Structures are given as C-alpha cells and as structure tokens.
Amino acid sequence: MATHLDLEEQEQLDQLKHFWNTYGTLITWTVLLVAGAFVAWNGWQYYQRTKAAQAAALYDEVERSTQSGDVERIQRVMTDMKDRFAGTAYAQQAGLLVAKTLFDKGNADGSRAALGWVAQNAVDPGYQAIAKLRLAAELLDAKSYDDALKQLDGKVPTEFEPLVADRKGDIFMAQGKRDEAQAEYRKAWTGLGAGSDYRRLVEIKLNAVGVDPKTLAPTVTVTPAVPKNS
C-alpha cells in the first residue's frame, strides 16, 4: 500500500516538475508583471495626487497675486503655472483669472495673451470655449473683427453654441453686416432655453435688426451656464 502511494506521489511530483519546467518561467514573469503594474499604478496615483496638490497650492498663489494687483508678480506666477502644470484644470482656471485681472487693470495685451494660452492649451473644452468667447469680446472692443471671428471658428460644446452665435452676431453688427448678424442672433435665440435670462438680451438684439422673436420657433432647448465677464 505504502509502495503504491509512494509511486503515485512520485508520479505527481514528476508531473509537477514537468509542468514547472514548461510553464514556470511564464508564471514567474506574469506574477512579476502584475506586481510591477500594481506598483506602477500606485506610484502614478501618488504622483497625480502630489501634482494636484502642488497645482492647487500654486493656484492659491495666483489668486493672492491677482488680489495684490502686482502685474509683474501675476505674470511671473502664471508663467510658473504654465511651465509646471499646463495640463491641469488649475492652470486653465488661473489663465482665466489672470486674464480678467489684467484686463481690469488696463493691460489688454497681457489679458489677450492669457486668454489665447487657455484657448490653445486647455484640456477641458468648456474652459477653452470660455477663453475663446472672452478673447473674441476683447478683440471686438479693439475693432479687430477678423481676428475676433477667427477665435470663434471650430467646434465648441453644444451648450456654448448659442453664446458663440450671439458673439458672432455682435461682431457682424460692428462691421455693419446686418444680414449676417441677424442670422447669428436667430441661431442664438433658438438655441437658448425659454427660461434663459440671456435669451432676453438676444431678443433685444433681434428687435434691433428688425426680427420679432415671437415669429421664431426654438429648435433646441439648451440653457448654457453663461460665464461671467464673457
């Protein structure tokens, strides 16, 4: 009996040795790869958390610099933000904040540069659209009509389309292109939800170009969050 069990055990042992000789290296590498991936994932998560914390701290510095009104300091901190954390939401928010601050202080070139950077580099399409709308508005004020229209080219999130149309209407009106302005205001009005306060402003513009909004049938009922100072 004992001999029979010994033979069975020896056979099982031989099978195990054969299996390990055949697949042992593959199993070892698989285990190492899984372990390495787990370590790398944890390391990446730690890096991302650390980077986000650093970006948040630098954004706080951007806020303090804008409150101080020190233009040189504002631009220095913003440059640091762009160099170190360009791909974060904090950098996009900082760019918009810096642009507004510089514009309020009469530094139009600095404001446009900050908005242009966000418009070109923002990862979030919403921030990108806001930057384009604001930059188009500043260029409109400067009578750079063609450049303003260029900023509004391309695709934007659906909720921003009525705002883009409205801004284009303003630019065409400034150029004396009444028919083009009317067409864009129509798009803006039909794209805004019935409960939108911004829609009332577009109605005034439509009346100014000879269109009764009551004759228009809304085709979309999207109510975008209108960015401040856009």
C-alpha positions as a Python dict, from the first residue, in 0.01 Angstrom:
ca = {
    (1, 'M'): (0, 0, 0),
    (2, 'A'): (276, 232, 100),
    (3, 'T'): (466, 149, -217),
    (4, 'H'): (158, 225, -423),
    (5, 'L'): (118, 568, -256),
    (6, 'D'): (486, 640, -298),
    (7, 'L'): (459, 567, -667),
    (8, 'E'): (156, 793, -702),
    (9, 'E'): (330, 1073, -513),
    (10, 'Q'): (641, 1031, -724),
    (11, 'E'): (430, 1045, -1040),
    (12, 'Q'): (252, 1359, -921),
    (13, 'L'): (587, 1512, -829),
    (14, 'D'): (725, 1431, -1172),
    (15, 'Q'): (418, 1588, -1333),
    (16, 'L'): (460, 1897, -1118),
    (17, 'K'): (828, 1923, -1213),
    (18, 'H'): (738, 1884, -1581),
    (19, 'F'): (467, 2149, -1551),
    (20, 'W'): (702, 2391, -1376),
    (21, 'N'): (981, 2330, -1623),
    (22, 'T'): (737, 2403, -1904),
    (23, 'Y'): (543, 2698, -1760),
    (24, 'G'): (742, 2811, -1458),
    (25, 'T'): (922, 3094, -1634),
    (26, 'L'): (598, 3223, -1786),
    (27, 'I'): (421, 3213, -1449),
    (28, 'T'): (711, 3394, -1281),
    (29, 'W'): (713, 3670, -1541),
    (30, 'T'): (335, 3703, -1525),
    (31, 'V'): (347, 3744, -1149),
    (32, 'L'): (628, 3997, -1179),
    (33, 'L'): (442, 4194, -1446),
    (34, 'V'): (122, 4203, -1242),
    (35, 'A'): (314, 4309, -932),
    (36, 'G'): (503, 4570, -1133),
    (37, 'A'): (182, 4706, -1282),
    (38, 'F'): (29, 4732, -935),
    (39, 'V'): (332, 4917, -802),
    (40, 'A'): (337, 5145, -1109),
    (41, 'W'): (-35, 5220, -1071),
    (42, 'N'): (5, 5312, -707),
    (43, 'G'): (306, 5523, -795),
    (44, 'W'): (113, 5701, -1070),
    (45, 'Q'): (-179, 5768, -838),
    (46, 'Y'): (58, 5909, -578),
    (47, 'Y'): (226, 6127, -841),
    (48, 'Q'): (-109, 6255, -963),
    (49, 'R'): (-224, 6339, -608),
    (50, 'T'): (104, 6513, -536),
    (51, 'K'): (91, 6706, -863),
    (52, 'A'): (-270, 6812, -800),
    (53, 'A'): (-179, 6932, -450),
    (54, 'Q'): (114, 7132, -585),
    (55, 'A'): (-101, 7282, -863),
    (56, 'A'): (-367, 7379, -608),
    (57, 'A'): (-104, 7548, -391),
    (58, 'L'): (29, 7742, -690),
    (59, 'Y'): (-326, 7842, -789),
    (60, 'D'): (-367, 7989, -442),
    (61, 'E'): (-56, 8192, -514),
    (62, 'V'): (-211, 8309, -843),
    (63, 'E'): (-520, 8423, -654),
    (64, 'R'): (-311, 8613, -399),
    (65, 'S'): (-111, 8780, -675),
    (66, 'T'): (-427, 8894, -856),
    (67, 'Q'): (-564, 9033, -531),
    (68, 'S'): (-243, 9225, -475),
    (69, 'G'): (-266, 9380, -822),
    (70, 'D'): (107, 9337, -880),
    (71, 'V'): (116, 9279, -1258),
    (72, 'E'): (477, 9160, -1263),
    (73, 'R'): (409, 8909, -989),
    (74, 'I'): (89, 8793, -1161),
    (75, 'Q'): (270, 8722, -1485),
    (76, 'R'): (561, 8552, -1308),
    (77, 'V'): (335, 8316, -1114),
    (78, 'M'): (125, 8244, -1423),
    (79, 'T'): (439, 8154, -1618),
    (80, 'D'): (534, 7914, -1340),
    (81, 'M'): (188, 7759, -1354),
    (82, 'K'): (208, 7710, -1731),
    (83, 'D'): (556, 7560, -1713),
    (84, 'R'): (479, 7312, -1435),
    (85, 'F'): (108, 7231, -1451),
    (86, 'A'): (-14, 7321, -1800),
    (87, 'G'): (-234, 7014, -1828),
    (88, 'T'): (-431, 7071, -1509),
    (89, 'A'): (-766, 7240, -1457),
    (90, 'Y'): (-593, 7474, -1211),
    (91, 'A'): (-380, 7618, -1493),
    (92, 'Q'): (-687, 7680, -1707),
    (93, 'Q'): (-871, 7849, -1421),
    (94, 'A'): (-562, 8052, -1340),
    (95, 'G'): (-536, 8169, -1701),
    (96, 'L'): (-893, 8298, -1699),
    (97, 'L'): (-847, 8468, -1364),
    (98, 'V'): (-521, 8633, -1471),
    (99, 'A'): (-679, 8750, -1798),
    (100, 'K'): (-968, 8918, -1616),
    (101, 'T'): (-737, 9083, -1365),
    (102, 'L'): (-503, 9218, -1632),
    (103, 'F'): (-796, 9341, -1841),
    (104, 'D'): (-943, 9525, -1542),
    (105, 'K'): (-604, 9688, -1487),
    (106, 'G'): (-590, 9808, -1847),
    (107, 'N'): (-331, 9555, -1962),
    (108, 'A'): (-515, 9439, -2275),
    (109, 'D'): (-213, 9268, -2431),
    (110, 'G'): (-148, 9062, -2119),
    (111, 'S'): (-512, 8968, -2093),
    (112, 'R'): (-530, 8854, -2453),
    (113, 'A'): (-210, 8655, -2414),
    (114, 'A'): (-352, 8470, -2112),
    (115, 'L'): (-682, 8402, -2290),
    (116, 'G'): (-501, 8290, -2603),
    (117, 'W'): (-298, 8042, -2399),
    (118, 'V'): (-611, 7890, -2244),
    (119, 'A'): (-786, 7880, -2581),
    (120, 'Q'): (-493, 7692, -2733),
    (121, 'N'): (-392, 7467, -2444),
    (122, 'A'): (-698, 7399, -2231),
    (123, 'V'): (-770, 7029, -2195),
    (124, 'D'): (-1128, 7096, -2088),
    (125, 'P'): (-1338, 7209, -2390),
    (126, 'G'): (-1558, 7421, -2161),
    (127, 'Y'): (-1265, 7632, -2040),
    (128, 'Q'): (-1143, 7654, -2397),
    (129, 'A'): (-1481, 7784, -2515),
    (130, 'I'): (-1495, 8043, -2236),
    (131, 'A'): (-1147, 8166, -2325),
    (132, 'K'): (-1242, 8198, -2692),
    (133, 'L'): (-1558, 8391, -2610),
    (134, 'R'): (-1374, 8632, -2383),
    (135, 'L'): (-1089, 8679, -2627),
    (136, 'A'): (-1335, 8744, -2910),
    (137, 'A'): (-1506, 9006, -2693),
    (138, 'E'): (-1176, 9185, -2623),
    (139, 'L'): (-1080, 9177, -2990),
    (140, 'L'): (-1424, 9313, -3076),
    (141, 'D'): (-1365, 9604, -2838),
    (142, 'A'): (-1032, 9663, -3013),
    (143, 'K'): (-1209, 9657, -3353),
    (144, 'S'): (-1003, 9355, -3461),
    (145, 'Y'): (-1309, 9200, -3619),
    (146, 'D'): (-1147, 8935, -3837),
    (147, 'D'): (-930, 8811, -3551),
    (148, 'A'): (-1235, 8803, -3326),
    (149, 'L'): (-1425, 8585, -3573),
    (150, 'K'): (-1127, 8350, -3606),
    (151, 'Q'): (-1140, 8285, -3233),
    (152, 'L'): (-1495, 8156, -3275),
    (153, 'D'): (-1413, 7911, -3552),
    (154, 'G'): (-1417, 7541, -3479),
    (155, 'K'): (-1631, 7315, -3267),
    (156, 'V'): (-1738, 7402, -2913),
    (157, 'P'): (-1950, 7209, -2663),
    (158, 'T'): (-2320, 7218, -2755),
    (159, 'E'): (-2416, 7433, -2458),
    (160, 'F'): (-2181, 7708, -2580),
    (161, 'E'): (-2304, 7719, -2939),
    (162, 'P'): (-2575, 7984, -2873),
    (163, 'L'): (-2319, 8206, -2698),
    (164, 'V'): (-2079, 8174, -2990),
    (165, 'A'): (-2359, 8265, -3232),
    (166, 'D'): (-2450, 8567, -3023),
    (167, 'R'): (-2089, 8686, -3014),
    (168, 'K'): (-2058, 8641, -3389),
    (169, 'G'): (-2375, 8848, -3428),
    (170, 'D'): (-2216, 9128, -3225),
    (171, 'I'): (-1907, 9122, -3445),
    (172, 'F'): (-2109, 9131, -3768),
    (173, 'M'): (-2317, 9420, -3633),
    (174, 'A'): (-1999, 9611, -3556),
    (175, 'Q'): (-1890, 9550, -3915),
    (176, 'G'): (-2222, 9676, -4047),
    (177, 'K'): (-2319, 9331, -4177),
    (178, 'R'): (-2681, 9338, -4069),
    (179, 'D'): (-2799, 9023, -4251),
    (180, 'E'): (-2515, 8810, -4113),
    (181, 'A'): (-2577, 8948, -3764),
    (182, 'Q'): (-2946, 8869, -3792),
    (183, 'A'): (-2873, 8508, -3891),
    (184, 'E'): (-2641, 8459, -3593),
    (185, 'Y'): (-2884, 8616, -3347),
    (186, 'R'): (-3152, 8380, -3475),
    (187, 'K'): (-2924, 8084, -3405),
    (188, 'A'): (-2851, 8216, -3058),
    (189, 'W'): (-3217, 8273, -2973),
    (190, 'T'): (-3337, 7933, -3096),
    (191, 'G'): (-3050, 7759, -2919),
    (192, 'L'): (-3118, 7912, -2578),
    (193, 'G'): (-3375, 7767, -2343),
    (194, 'A'): (-3700, 7953, -2287),
    (195, 'G'): (-3609, 8022, -1926),
    (196, 'S'): (-3268, 8166, -2004),
    (197, 'D'): (-3212, 8525, -1889),
    (198, 'Y'): (-2954, 8560, -2164),
    (199, 'R'): (-3222, 8492, -2422),
    (200, 'R'): (-3393, 8818, -2330),
    (201, 'L'): (-3077, 9006, -2422),
    (202, 'V'): (-3070, 8831, -2759),
    (203, 'E'): (-3435, 8929, -2811),
    (204, 'I'): (-3336, 9294, -2776),
    (205, 'K'): (-3068, 9244, -3039),
    (206, 'L'): (-3314, 9072, -3271),
    (207, 'N'): (-3556, 9360, -3237),
    (208, 'A'): (-3270, 9595, -3326),
    (209, 'V'): (-3215, 9412, -3655),
    (210, 'G'): (-3586, 9400, -3737),
    (211, 'V'): (-3678, 9050, -3624),
    (212, 'D'): (-3970, 8971, -3396),
    (213, 'P'): (-3859, 8681, -3172),
    (214, 'K'): (-4222, 8568, -3147),
    (215, 'T'): (-4201, 8456, -3509),
    (216, 'L'): (-3911, 8222, -3432),
    (217, 'A'): (-3964, 7862, -3325),
    (218, 'P'): (-3694, 7733, -3089),
    (219, 'T'): (-3530, 7417, -3217),
    (220, 'V'): (-3309, 7347, -2918),
    (221, 'T'): (-3377, 7395, -2550),
    (222, 'V'): (-3030, 7417, -2404),
    (223, 'T'): (-2964, 7659, -2123),
    (224, 'P'): (-2589, 7714, -2102),
    (225, 'A'): (-2414, 7841, -1794),
    (226, 'V'): (-2321, 8190, -1911),
    (227, 'P'): (-1964, 8265, -1794),
    (228, 'K'): (-1919, 8587, -1607),
    (229, 'N'): (-1743, 8865, -1793),
    (230, 'S'): (-1773, 8674, -2118),
}
